[in-house]
Amino acid sequence: MKKTFHLCLSAGEEVMFRDLEDYHRGFNCFALALHKTGSTGLAESFMSTHTHQVIQTDRPEDFMYHFRRPYSLYFNHKYHRTGKLGESTHFSMEVIGHHHLLAALSYTLRNALHHGVAPIPYAYPHCSANAFFRREMGKFIDENTLPVRTIYNHIGRRANFPDRYKMSESGVFLRESVLDIPQVENLFVTPRAFNYYMTRKSSEEWEMEQVKDGNSMEPVNLHSIEKGVRHHDMDKMLIFESGKADYRKISDIELCTQVDRIARSYYGKQSIYQLTRAEKTMIAEDLYRNHHLRESQIRRCLALMR
């Protein structure tokens, strides 16, 4: 019998998704892993250094293996990188009860807000927040889809996927064709309630509601959701939750694009992973001195681990 899990895979101090193609391939690997393991996807969010997923499965370890392995092969091939991508183990938390599940879904969909990269969940393209109550919330635009024969160009010729999976012209499976949209919408009941949970602030009241589930589990909150991510500042995340973040700052995807271009044009390398530590340090010092970027962001985008 399937159980519900919140899964988190983190890369620690390294970026897992460097450009738009990576984000798309990451979600495609997620979709294919669901099909391969007979699992059901409810919600997900892909950040530059980690990913959160809420799924229903009786094989969580198998699911993560079939998600992680093909993405790692793709990433290592593309960037001429070697070794395992991501931390040695992933984080797994079983979710039991209606209120626990509402909280797990909400925190997953609000992840970009908590990391200060989007002012509201709907403004972040690499999560499933915009897949629910689409018509009721005025999201009427339908993307053009690719014919089946060209889908394999984006997922590999040996990939297996169900007929219901549709892919946009940008090369990513449509979330509404992959996720169990009706189940999630039934949990939130109405688009107004869904919108409330997307903007609701963390509070003890929210945690107390979960006691009603009567399962003696610790409440799902920002701390438990982020437990699988090594580097996070809880106080800062709560500030971001209030919308107090500088959304004009350069994003990881923009900085990764910039340093990858430097690696190719200035050093003649195909990837930052082919740079020596001394070359990475020179780039890092220039970015810090002339562009006043945060050291932590520079280090992760250059894969300049301590």
C-alpha positions in Angstrom: 0.0 0.0 0.0 1.3 3.4 -0.9 2.4 5.8 1.8 3.0 9.5 1.5 6.5 10.9 1.8 8.3 14.2 1.7 11.7 13.6 0.1 14.6 16.1 -0.2 17.8 15.7 -2.1 20.4 18.3 -1.4 23.8 19.1 -3.1 25.1 20.9 0.0 27.5 23.6 -1.2 27.1 22.7 -4.9 24.6 23.8 -7.6 22.5 20.9 -9.0 20.6 22.9 -11.6 22.8 25.4 -13.4 20.5 26.5 -16.3 16.9 26.2 -17.6 17.7 22.9 -19.4 18.9 21.4 -16.1 15.6 22.4 -14.3 13.6 20.9 -17.1 15.6 17.7 -17.2 15.3 17.4 -13.4 11.5 17.5 -13.5 11.5 15.1 -16.4 13.6 12.6 -14.4 11.2 13.1 -11.5 8.2 12.3 -13.8 9.9 9.2 -15.3 10.8 8.0 -11.8 7.2 8.2 -10.8 6.1 6.1 -13.7 9.0 3.6 -13.3 8.2 2.9 -9.6 4.4 3.1 -9.8 4.4 6.2 -7.6 2.1 9.2 -7.5 3.4 12.8 -7.6 1.6 15.4 -5.5 3.9 18.4 -5.5 7.6 19.4 -6.0 9.9 22.3 -6.0 13.4 22.4 -7.7 15.8 24.9 -6.2 19.4 25.4 -7.5 20.9 23.3 -4.7 18.2 20.9 -3.7 14.8 19.6 -4.5 11.6 18.9 -2.4 9.1 16.2 -3.5 5.9 15.0 -2.0 4.9 11.6 -3.5 2.9 8.6 -2.6 4.8 5.3 -3.0 5.6 2.0 -1.4 9.2 2.3 -2.8 10.7 5.6 -1.7 14.3 4.4 -1.9 13.7 3.0 -5.4 12.0 6.2 -6.5 14.9 8.3 -5.4 17.4 6.0 -7.1 15.5 6.2 -10.4 15.2 10.0 -10.1 18.8 10.6 -8.9 20.8 8.3 -11.1 19.6 9.5 -14.6 19.9 13.1 -13.6 23.4 12.6 -12.3 24.4 10.9 -15.5 23.0 13.8 -17.5 24.6 16.4 -15.3 28.1 14.8 -15.3 28.0 14.3 -19.0 27.0 17.8 -19.8 29.4 19.5 -17.4 32.3 17.0 -17.7 32.0 16.3 -14.1 32.7 13.0 -12.2 31.4 11.5 -9.0 28.1 11.3 -7.2 25.9 14.4 -7.5 24.3 15.4 -4.2 24.9 14.4 -0.6 25.4 10.8 0.2 21.9 10.2 1.5 18.6 11.9 0.8 16.1 13.0 3.5 12.8 11.2 3.8 9.9 12.0 6.1 6.6 10.0 6.1 3.6 12.3 6.1 0.5 10.9 7.9 -2.8 12.8 8.3 -4.8 15.4 6.5 -3.4 18.5 8.2 0.2 17.1 8.1 -0.2 16.6 4.3 -1.6 20.1 3.8 1.4 21.6 5.6 3.9 19.4 3.7 2.4 20.4 0.4 2.2 24.1 1.3 5.8 24.3 2.6 7.1 22.5 -0.5 5.2 24.8 -2.9 6.4 27.9 -0.9 10.1 26.9 -0.9 11.2 29.6 -3.3 9.6 32.2 -1.1 11.4 30.9 2.0 14.7 31.0 0.1 14.2 34.6 -1.0 14.2 33.9 -4.7 10.5 34.7 -5.4 8.0 37.1 -3.7 5.1 34.6 -4.0 5.0 30.9 -4.9 3.3 31.6 -8.2 6.2 33.7 -9.4 8.6 30.8 -9.3 8.5 28.6 -12.5 10.3 25.5 -11.1 7.6 24.3 -8.8 4.1 23.0 -9.2 2.3 25.9 -7.5 0.8 27.0 -10.8 -0.5 23.6 -11.7 -3.4 23.6 -9.3 -6.8 25.4 -9.8 -5.4 26.8 -13.0 -8.7 27.9 -14.6 -10.2 29.2 -11.4 -7.1 31.3 -10.7 -7.2 32.8 -14.2 -4.3 30.8 -15.8 -6.0 30.1 -19.1 -2.9 29.9 -21.4 -2.3 26.3 -22.6 1.2 25.5 -23.8 1.8 23.9 -27.2 2.9 20.3 -26.9 5.4 18.2 -28.8 4.5 15.1 -30.8 5.5 11.9 -29.1 8.4 11.2 -31.5 10.3 14.3 -30.5 9.8 13.9 -26.7 12.7 11.4 -26.7 15.1 14.1 -27.8 14.7 15.5 -24.3 14.6 12.4 -22.2 16.6 9.8 -24.1 15.5 7.1 -26.5 15.1 4.4 -23.9 12.9 6.3 -21.6 9.4 4.9 -20.9 6.5 7.1 -20.1 2.7 6.8 -20.1 0.4 8.2 -22.8 -1.0 10.9 -20.4 2.4 12.6 -20.1 2.5 15.6 -22.4 5.6 17.7 -23.1 5.7 21.5 -23.8 7.7 22.9 -26.7 10.4 23.9 -24.2 11.2 20.3 -23.5 9.6 19.7 -20.1 6.7 17.5 -19.2 3.6 19.5 -18.3 3.1 19.3 -14.5 -0.7 19.0 -14.9 -0.1 15.8 -17.0 2.3 14.3 -14.4 0.9 15.2 -11.0 -2.3 13.9 -9.4 -4.0 17.3 -9.6 -7.5 16.2 -8.6 -6.2 14.7 -5.3 -4.3 17.9 -4.3 -7.2 20.1 -5.3 -9.6 18.0 -3.2 -7.3 18.4 -0.2 -7.4 22.2 -0.4 -11.1 22.1 -1.4 -11.3 25.6 -3.0 -8.9 27.9 -4.9 -9.4 30.5 -2.2 -8.3 28.1 0.5 -5.3 27.1 -1.7 -4.3 30.7 -2.1 -4.6 31.2 1.7 -2.2 28.4 2.4 0.3 29.8 -0.2 0.4 33.1 1.7 -0.1 31.9 5.3 2.7 32.7 7.7 4.4 30.0 9.8 2.8 29.9 13.3 2.1 27.8 16.3 -1.6 27.8 15.3 -0.7 26.0 12.1 1.2 23.4 14.1 -1.6 23.0 16.6 -4.0 22.2 13.7 -1.9 19.1 12.9 -2.6 17.7 16.4 -6.1 17.0 15.1 -4.7 14.2 13.0 -4.1 12.3 16.2 -1.0 10.4 15.0 1.5 11.6 17.7 3.9 12.8 14.9 5.9 16.0 15.2 4.3 18.9 13.3 5.4 19.6 9.7 6.9 23.1 9.7 9.7 25.0 8.1 12.3 23.4 10.3 11.2 19.8 9.5 10.8 20.5 5.8 14.3 22.0 5.5 15.9 19.3 7.7 17.4 17.7 4.6 19.1 20.9 3.5 22.5 21.3 5.1 22.9 25.1 4.7 19.9 27.2 5.7 19.2 30.1 8.0 15.8 29.6 9.7 15.6 33.2 10.9 16.3 34.5 7.5 13.8 32.2 5.9 11.1 33.5 8.2 12.1 37.1 7.1 11.8 36.0 3.5 8.4 34.5 4.2 7.2 38.1 5.0 8.3 39.2 1.6 11.4 41.1 2.8 13.9 40.0 0.3 15.9 41.7 -2.5 14.5 40.0 -5.6 16.7 42.2 -7.9 19.8 40.4 -6.8 21.5 38.1 -9.3 20.1 34.5 -9.1 22.1 31.3 -9.1 21.0 30.5 -12.7 22.2 33.9 -13.9 25.6 33.6 -12.0 26.1 30.1 -13.2 25.5 31.2 -16.8 28.1 34.0 -16.3 30.8 31.8 -14.8 30.2 29.0 -17.4 30.7 31.7 -20.1 33.9 32.8 -18.5 35.2 29.2 -18.3 34.6 28.8 -22.1 35.6 32.2 -23.5 38.5 33.1 -21.2 40.0 29.7 -20.1 39.0 27.7 -23.1 37.3 25.0 -21.0 33.9 23.4 -21.6 32.8 23.6 -18.0 33.7 25.2 -14.7 34.4 21.6 -13.5 37.5 21.6 -15.8 39.0 24.7 -14.2 41.7 24.3 -11.6 41.1 25.5 -8.1 43.5 28.4 -8.7 41.5 29.5 -11.8 38.2 29.2 -9.9 39.7 31.3 -7.1 40.7 34.0 -9.5 37.2 34.2 -10.9 35.7 34.2 -7.3 38.0 37.0 -6.2 37.0 39.1 -9.2 33.3 38.5 -8.6 33.6 39.3 -5.0 35.7 42.5 -5.5 34.0 44.0 -8.5 30.4 42.8 -8.3 30.0 42.5 -4.5 28.3 39.1 -4.6 27.9 36.9 -1.6 30.9 34.6 -1.0 28.6 31.6 -0.4 26.8 32.1 -3.8 30.1 32.5 -5.6 31.5 29.3 -4.1 28.5 27.1 -4.9 28.1 28.4 -8.5 31.8 27.7 -9.1 31.7 24.4 -7.2 34.5 25.8 -5.1 33.9 23.7 -2.0 35.8 24.4 1.2 
